[in-house]
Amino acid sequence: MYLFVLEERNTLVSVAAEFVKTGVLQLFHHDEPVLHLNVSPPDPNEAGSGWVARGVEEFKAGEWIAELRELSSRLAECEAEEKKKDELLRDDELKDMAELKDKFSKIPPVRAERKSWFSRIFRRSGT
């Protein structure tokens, strides 16, 4: 069992005299800490949108590394399957919408008959 804990912080950078977002990412394997990283969002000129490791505080080598790599590859497979399912579902929805549009385009427009207020009053009163 794995547990990932990300703790976000605002850290004062004295040189720049401003607060920046930082964090700590900890990984626990069977309730034991095996990895502790100092992390932060990428710099504006860096590619990517994920957080970046800035320092390693703790690292314990072990079987968990191979297990995590295997989980990573299985996760990638699951994500690919889900993406394929989503694309098929979207294609089906687009096909259904096209069929409905086609059906409704063949129905001739019908104008509603406007009844006079006089005839509506008599219908309501039962006369």
C-alpha positions in Angstrom: 0.0 0.0 0.0 1.2 3.5 -0.9 0.3 6.8 0.5 1.3 10.1 -1.1 1.1 13.2 1.0 1.6 16.7 -0.5 1.8 19.6 1.9 1.7 23.0 0.3 3.4 26.0 1.9 4.1 29.6 1.3 7.8 30.3 1.8 9.3 33.7 2.2 12.3 34.2 -0.2 14.2 37.0 1.6 16.3 37.9 -1.5 13.1 38.6 -3.6 11.2 39.8 -0.5 8.1 37.8 -1.5 6.3 34.6 -0.7 6.5 31.6 -3.1 4.6 28.4 -3.2 6.6 25.4 -2.1 5.7 22.0 -0.7 6.8 18.7 0.7 5.9 15.4 -1.0 6.2 12.3 1.2 5.7 8.8 0.1 4.8 6.0 2.6 5.0 2.3 1.8 3.1 0.2 4.3 3.0 3.1 6.7 6.8 3.6 6.6 8.3 6.8 5.1 10.5 5.9 2.1 10.7 9.2 0.2 10.6 12.9 1.3 11.0 15.6 -1.4 11.0 19.4 -1.3 8.9 20.4 -4.3 7.6 23.5 -6.0 5.5 24.5 -9.0 7.6 24.8 -12.2 9.3 28.1 -12.9 7.4 30.2 -15.6 10.1 29.5 -18.2 10.1 25.7 -17.5 8.0 23.3 -19.6 5.3 21.3 -17.9 2.6 21.9 -15.4 3.5 19.5 -12.6 5.4 20.1 -9.5 9.2 19.8 -9.6 11.4 18.1 -7.0 13.9 20.7 -5.6 15.6 18.5 -3.0 15.6 15.1 -1.5 15.4 15.0 2.3 14.9 11.2 2.7 15.2 8.2 0.4 15.1 4.6 1.5 15.9 2.1 -1.3 13.9 -1.1 -1.4 11.4 -3.3 -3.2 8.9 -0.5 -3.3 10.7 1.1 -6.2 10.2 -1.8 -8.5 6.6 -2.2 -7.3 5.9 1.5 -8.0 7.4 1.3 -11.5 5.1 -1.7 -12.2 2.1 0.3 -10.9 3.1 3.2 -13.1 3.1 1.1 -16.2 -0.3 -0.4 -15.3 -1.7 3.0 -14.6 -0.6 4.2 -18.0 -2.4 1.2 -19.5 -5.5 2.0 -17.6 -5.4 5.6 -18.6 -5.0 4.6 -22.2 -8.1 2.3 -21.9 -10.1 5.0 -20.3 -9.1 7.5 -23.0 -10.2 5.0 -25.7 -13.5 4.4 -23.9 -14.1 8.1 -23.6 -13.4 8.6 -27.3 -15.8 5.8 -28.3 -18.5 7.3 -26.1 -17.9 10.7 -27.6 -18.1 9.2 -31.1 -21.4 7.5 -30.2 -22.8 10.7 -28.8 -21.9 12.6 -31.9 -23.4 9.9 -34.1 -26.6 10.0 -32.1 -26.8 13.8 -32.3 -26.3 13.6 -36.1 -29.1 11.0 -36.4 -31.4 13.2 -34.4 -30.5 16.2 -36.4 -31.2 14.3 -39.6 -34.6 13.0 -38.3 -35.7 16.5 -37.3 -34.5 18.1 -40.5 -36.9 15.9 -42.5 -40.0 17.0 -40.4 -41.7 19.9 -42.2 -42.2 23.0 -40.1 -45.6 23.3 -38.5 -47.1 26.7 -37.7 -49.1 26.8 -34.5 -52.7 28.0 -35.1 -53.3 31.1 -33.2 -56.7 31.1 -31.7 -58.5 34.3 -30.9 -58.9 35.3 -27.3 -62.6 35.0 -27.8 -62.5 31.3 -28.7 -60.1 30.5 -25.8 -62.5 32.1 -23.3 -65.5 30.1 -24.6 -63.5 26.8 -24.5 -62.5 27.4 -20.8 -66.0 28.3 -19.8 -67.4 25.2 -21.4 -69.8 27.0 -23.6 
